[in-house]
Amino acid sequence: MHNKIGILGAGQLGRMLCQAAINYDTYLMLMDRNEDAPAASFCDSFVVGDLLNFEDVYAFGKKVDCISIEIEHVNVQALAQLEKEGVEVIPRAAALQILQDKCLQKQFYEQHNIPTAAFTITQNREEIRLHQSLLPAYHKLATLGYDGRGVQYIESENDWKKGFEAKAVLEKAASIEKEIAVIVLASRDGKQVVYEPVELVFNPQYNQLDYLLSPASLGETQILQAKLLAEKVVKALASPGIFAVEMFVLNNGEIWVNETAPRVHNSGHASIEANFSSQFDQLIRLMLDIPLGSTQARSPSLMINLIGEKKYIGKVKYEGLDEVANMEGVYIHLYGKKETRPGRKMGHITIIDNDTDSLIKKAKIIKNTLKVVSQ
C-alpha cells in the first residue's frame, strides 16, 4: 500500500479528491500554480508550482510514492522520467500523452477501430478551406483546451477565419440524439469496473456541461454497447487509472466516442451521493493499491453545474442558497472559489430521487432559484 500520494492540480476536482482521501490512512500532497486554489487548504501538504514545467513536476513527483492528475495539462515528460525512476504514475505517461493531445487521441481511435466522427488534422485555419467535405465541423485545438475553450464551430467555408492558427482537429459535426459518458476504472492488473452511462446536457453558450441525468435514458442494448465501447477504449490505453469516455448517441442509434478524459470528471460528480463508491473514492483506492469499490447506484440522480451568471464579475455571492438547502434530497457542493465570472464553474448540486420526473422538477426549481452573482 502506498502511503504518500500526490495529485497534480488543486482545483475543485482536487478538493473532492481530498474529501475522499481523508477516509484513508494516507498522506496527500497537491501542487498547483495558484496558491489560493480550491483544494490548497484541504490536503496534508501543498506545493506552488507550474504543472507544465518539467522541473516543478519532477521535483514534486520525487516526494511521493504514487502520482496522479486532476487536469491533463501537465508536463508528461517529467512523468515519464518519474516512471523510469520508480514512482508510480496513474495514468501512465504514455496514455496521458495520447489523451492530452486531441490529434493523437483521434488517431488512437482510428488505429484501434473505435467508432468516432470523421476528422482531419490541420496546422492552421487556412487548411480548413481544403476540407470542405467535412463541413459543418468543429475545430478543436490539439492541446490546452477545456470546458468549451479551444473549440470553434465551422458551419461553412466562409467561417474558416474562426478557426485556430495552431495544430487542431477538424471534426465533422454528427447528427446527435444525445451525449452520454461512461466512467471506467482500470486496476494495475487490467481489471475494470464500470459505472452506468449518464446523460449529458450542455450549455450552448459556454459549450460546457449544464446538467446530467443518471442513469441515461437508453435501451438495454445501447447501455451494453456504451459500456463495452468504453471498456475497449480503456483496454487499448493499457494503463491503470480512471477514464471518463464521452460519447455521441447518433440519430440512427449508433454510438461514437467523442473524447476521453484520463481523470476524475464532471460527468461523475453525482457518484458522491448516488453510488456506493464515488469516482473520487475509487481513484484514491487505486492510488493506495487497495481493492476498488462498487459502482452500483443507490438511486437515480441529477447533477447541475453552478456557474457564474452573465455580467457578474467579482467577489462571489450565492442568491437563493437557503431555499435550495431546504429541499429534500438535495446536496450542495460549493468549490470555495472567491471570485466569480460569467460561465465559471463555482459548484454543483446533486439531487437524489427515485422518480425521474421529480428529479427534473426539482432541477428546474433550483436553476430558477440559485444564482451565482457578485457582491
C-alpha positions in Angstrom: 0.0 0.0 0.0 1.3 3.4 -0.9 1.3 5.9 2.0 2.3 9.1 0.3 0.3 10.1 -2.8 0.4 13.2 -5.0 -2.1 15.0 -7.2 -1.1 17.5 -9.9 -3.7 20.2 -9.8 -5.7 21.6 -6.9 -9.0 22.8 -8.4 -12.4 21.6 -7.5 -11.6 18.0 -8.6 -8.6 18.1 -6.3 -10.8 19.4 -3.5 -13.2 16.4 -3.9 -10.2 14.0 -4.0 -9.1 15.4 -0.7 -12.5 14.9 0.8 -12.3 11.2 -0.3 -8.7 10.7 0.9 -9.5 11.8 4.4 -11.2 8.5 5.0 -8.0 6.6 4.4 -4.6 6.3 6.1 -2.6 8.3 3.7 -0.6 11.5 3.3 -1.9 13.6 0.3 0.2 16.2 -1.4 -1.1 18.6 -4.1 0.6 21.0 -6.5 -0.9 24.0 -8.3 0.3 27.3 -9.7 -2.4 29.1 -7.8 -1.7 29.4 -4.0 -5.4 30.0 -3.4 -6.6 27.0 -5.4 -9.8 25.4 -4.1 -8.0 22.4 -2.7 -4.9 24.2 -1.3 -6.1 24.1 2.3 -7.7 20.6 2.2 -4.5 18.4 1.7 -1.7 17.4 4.0 0.9 19.3 2.0 0.5 21.9 -0.8 3.2 23.0 -3.2 3.1 26.0 -5.5 4.4 25.0 -8.9 3.8 25.1 -12.7 2.1 21.9 -13.9 3.7 22.4 -17.3 7.2 22.9 -16.1 9.4 19.8 -16.1 11.5 20.7 -13.0 8.4 21.6 -10.9 6.6 18.4 -11.8 9.6 16.2 -11.4 10.6 17.6 -8.0 7.0 17.2 -6.8 6.8 13.6 -8.0 10.0 12.6 -6.2 8.3 13.4 -2.9 5.5 10.8 -3.3 5.1 7.1 -3.9 2.3 7.4 -6.5 1.2 10.5 -8.5 -2.0 11.2 -10.5 -3.7 14.3 -12.0 -6.9 16.3 -11.8 -6.2 18.1 -15.0 -4.5 16.6 -18.1 -2.5 19.7 -19.0 0.7 18.7 -17.2 4.3 18.0 -18.2 4.2 14.4 -19.4 8.0 14.2 -20.0 8.5 14.7 -16.3 6.0 12.0 -15.5 7.8 9.6 -17.9 11.1 10.3 -16.1 9.5 9.7 -12.7 8.2 6.3 -14.0 11.7 5.3 -15.0 12.9 6.1 -11.5 10.3 4.0 -9.8 7.5 6.5 -9.0 4.1 5.0 -9.9 2.2 7.3 -12.3 -1.6 6.9 -12.8 -2.5 7.1 -15.6 0.8 6.1 -17.2 2.7 8.8 -19.1 2.2 7.0 -22.4 -1.6 7.0 -22.0 -1.7 10.6 -20.8 0.4 11.7 -23.8 -2.2 10.4 -26.1 -5.2 11.8 -24.3 -3.8 15.3 -23.6 -3.5 15.9 -27.4 -6.8 15.8 -29.3 -4.9 15.0 -32.6 -3.2 12.0 -31.1 -6.4 11.0 -29.4 -8.4 10.9 -32.6 -5.6 9.0 -34.4 -5.7 6.5 -31.5 -9.4 5.8 -32.0 -8.8 5.3 -35.7 -5.9 2.9 -35.1 -7.9 0.8 -32.7 -11.1 0.7 -34.8 -13.1 2.7 -32.2 -16.0 4.5 -33.9 -15.6 8.3 -33.9 -16.5 11.2 -36.1 -14.6 11.7 -39.4 -11.7 14.1 -39.0 -8.5 15.6 -40.3 -5.6 17.3 -38.6 -4.8 20.9 -39.5 -1.8 23.1 -38.8 -3.6 26.4 -39.3 -7.0 27.9 -40.0 -6.3 28.3 -43.7 -6.3 24.5 -44.1 -9.9 24.4 -43.2 -10.7 25.5 -46.7 -9.0 22.4 -48.1 -11.5 20.1 -46.3 -15.0 21.4 -47.3 -16.4 17.8 -47.4 -16.1 17.7 -43.6 -18.1 20.9 -43.0 -20.0 21.7 -40.9 -17.4 20.7 -38.4 -15.8 21.6 -35.1 -12.3 22.9 -35.0 -10.6 21.8 -31.7 -7.2 22.9 -30.5 -4.8 19.9 -30.1 -3.8 20.9 -26.6 -4.8 23.1 -23.6 -8.5 23.3 -24.4 -11.0 22.7 -21.7 -14.6 23.5 -20.7 -15.6 24.6 -24.2 -12.4 26.7 -24.6 -10.4 25.8 -27.7 -13.4 24.7 -29.8 -15.0 26.6 -32.7 -17.9 25.6 -34.8 -17.2 26.0 -38.6 -20.5 25.9 -40.4 -19.2 26.6 -43.9 -16.1 27.6 -45.8 -16.9 31.3 -45.1 -16.2 30.6 -41.4 -12.7 29.5 -41.9 -11.3 32.5 -40.1 -13.0 31.4 -36.9 -10.6 28.5 -36.7 -7.3 28.3 -34.8 -3.9 29.3 -36.1 -2.4 26.3 -34.4 -2.4 22.5 -34.6 -6.0 21.3 -34.3 -8.5 18.6 -35.2 -11.2 19.4 -37.8 -14.0 17.0 -36.8 -17.2 16.6 -38.9 -20.4 17.5 -37.0 -22.6 14.5 -36.3 -26.4 14.2 -36.2 -26.7 13.6 -32.4 -29.7 12.4 -30.4 -27.9 12.8 -27.1 -24.5 12.8 -25.4 -23.5 10.3 -22.7 -20.5 9.4 -20.7 -19.2 6.2 -19.1 -16.6 6.2 -16.3 -14.2 3.2 -16.2 -11.6 2.3 -13.6 -8.7 0.1 -14.6 -6.6 -1.6 -12.0 -3.0 -2.5 -12.3 -3.7 -6.0 -13.5 -6.1 -4.7 -16.2 -9.3 -5.5 -14.5 -12.1 -2.9 -15.0 -15.1 -1.6 -13.0 -17.6 0.4 -14.9 -20.3 3.0 -14.0 -23.6 3.1 -15.7 -23.9 5.6 -18.6 -25.0 9.1 -17.6 -26.8 11.5 -20.0 -25.2 14.9 -20.6 -26.9 18.1 -21.4 -24.7 21.0 -22.4 -25.0 24.8 -22.1 -25.0 26.1 -25.7 -23.4 29.4 -24.8 -20.4 28.1 -22.9 -20.2 24.6 -24.5 -19.8 23.0 -21.1 -21.9 20.6 -19.1 -25.1 22.2 -17.8 -26.6 19.1 -16.1 -26.5 15.3 -16.2 -29.1 12.6 -15.6 -28.1 9.3 -14.1 -28.9 6.7 -15.4 -29.1 7.8 -19.0 -32.4 7.2 -20.8 -31.1 4.4 -23.1 -32.3 1.0 -24.2 -30.7 -2.1 -22.7 -28.8 -2.8 -25.9 -27.4 0.8 -26.1 -26.3 0.6 -22.4 -24.4 -2.5 -23.1 -22.9 -1.1 -26.3 -21.8 2.1 -24.5 -20.2 0.2 -21.6 -18.4 -2.2 -23.9 -17.1 0.6 -26.1 -15.8 2.5 -23.0 -14.1 -0.7 -21.8 -12.5 -1.1 -25.3 -11.1 2.4 -25.2 -9.6 1.9 -21.7 -8.2 -1.6 -22.5 -6.4 -0.1 -25.6 -4.8 2.6 -23.4 -3.1 -0.2 -21.4 -2.9 1.9 -18.2 -4.4 1.8 -14.7 -6.5 4.9 -13.9 -9.9 6.4 -14.1 -11.2 7.4 -17.5 -14.3 9.3 -18.5 -15.3 8.3 -22.0 -17.7 10.8 -23.6 -19.8 9.5 -26.4 -22.4 10.6 -29.0 -25.6 8.6 -29.5 -26.5 9.3 -33.1 -30.0 9.8 -34.5 -29.6 6.4 -36.2 -28.8 4.7 -32.9 -25.1 4.3 -33.4 -22.7 5.2 -30.6 -19.4 7.0 -31.3 -16.6 8.1 -28.9 -16.1 11.8 -28.7 -13.3 12.3 -26.2 -11.7 10.6 -23.2 -10.6 12.3 -20.1 -7.8 10.5 -18.1 -9.0 11.7 -14.7 -12.0 12.2 -12.4 -14.6 14.1 -14.4 -17.6 16.4 -14.2 -19.8 13.6 -15.5 -19.0 11.6 -12.3 -19.9 14.2 -9.7 -23.3 12.7 -8.8 -21.5 9.5 -7.8 -20.6 11.1 -4.4 -24.1 10.7 -3.2 -25.7 8.4 -5.8 -23.2 5.5 -5.8 -21.8 3.2 -3.2 -18.3 4.3 -4.2 -17.7 7.7 -5.8 -15.3 8.3 -8.6 -13.1 10.2 -6.2 -13.1 7.4 -3.7 -12.2 5.0 -6.5 -9.1 7.0 -7.6 -7.8 7.2 -4.0 -8.3 3.5 -3.6 -6.5 2.8 -6.8 -3.6 5.0 -5.8 -3.3 3.4 -2.4 -3.4 -0.1 -4.1 -6.5 -1.3 -2.2 -9.5 -3.0 -3.8 -11.8 -0.9 -5.9 -15.3 -0.2 -4.6 -18.8 -0.9 -6.0 -20.0 1.3 -8.9 -23.6 0.3 -8.2 -26.0 3.3 -7.9 -28.0 3.8 -4.8 -30.6 5.9 -6.6 -31.3 7.8 -9.8 -29.8 11.3 -9.6 -29.4 14.6 -11.4 -26.4 16.9 -11.2 -26.4 20.6 -12.0 -23.3 22.7 -12.5 -23.4 26.1 -10.7 -21.8 28.7 -13.0 -21.3 32.4 -12.7 -24.2 34.4 -14.1 -23.8 36.7 -17.1 -22.5 40.3 -16.3 -21.3 39.4 -12.8 -17.5 39.6 -12.1 -16.0 39.9 -8.6 -16.4 38.6 -5.1 -18.9 35.7 -5.2 -22.4 35.8 -3.7 -24.9 32.9 -3.8 -28.5 34.0 -4.1 -31.2 31.5 -3.2 -28.9 29.2 -1.3 -31.1 28.9 1.8 -34.2 28.0 -0.3 -32.3 25.2 -2.1 -30.8 23.9 1.1 -34.3 23.3 2.5 -35.2 21.0 -0.4 -35.3 17.3 0.3 -32.8 15.0 -1.4 -30.6 18.0 -2.5 -26.8 18.1 -1.8 -24.8 21.3 -2.2 -21.2 21.4 -3.2 -19.5 24.8 -3.4 -15.9 24.9 -4.6 -14.6 27.7 -2.4 -13.7 30.0 -5.3 -13.6 33.6 -4.1 -14.2 35.3 -7.4 -16.9 34.7 -10.0 -17.1 35.5 -13.7 -19.6 34.5 -16.4 -19.6 30.8 -17.1 -17.0 29.9 -14.3 -17.8 26.7 -12.5 -18.4 27.6 -8.9 -20.0 24.5 -7.6 -22.6 21.8 -8.3 -25.9 20.5 -6.9 -26.8 16.8 -6.8 -30.4 15.7 -6.5 -31.3 12.2 -5.4 -34.8 10.9 -6.1 -36.3 7.5 -7.2 -38.7 9.3 -9.5 -37.2 10.8 -12.7 -40.0 13.3 -13.2 -39.4 14.6 -9.6 -35.6 14.9 -10.3 -36.4 17.1 -13.4 -39.0 19.2 -11.5 -36.5 19.9 -8.6 -33.8 20.7 -11.1 -36.0 23.4 -12.8 -36.7 24.9 -9.4 -33.1 25.0 -8.4 -32.0 26.5 -11.7 -34.6 29.3 -11.3 -33.7 29.9 -7.6 -30.0 29.6 -7.1 -27.9 32.2 -8.8 -24.1 32.8 -8.7 -23.6 36.6 -8.7 -21.1 39.1 -7.3 -21.3 41.3 -4.2 
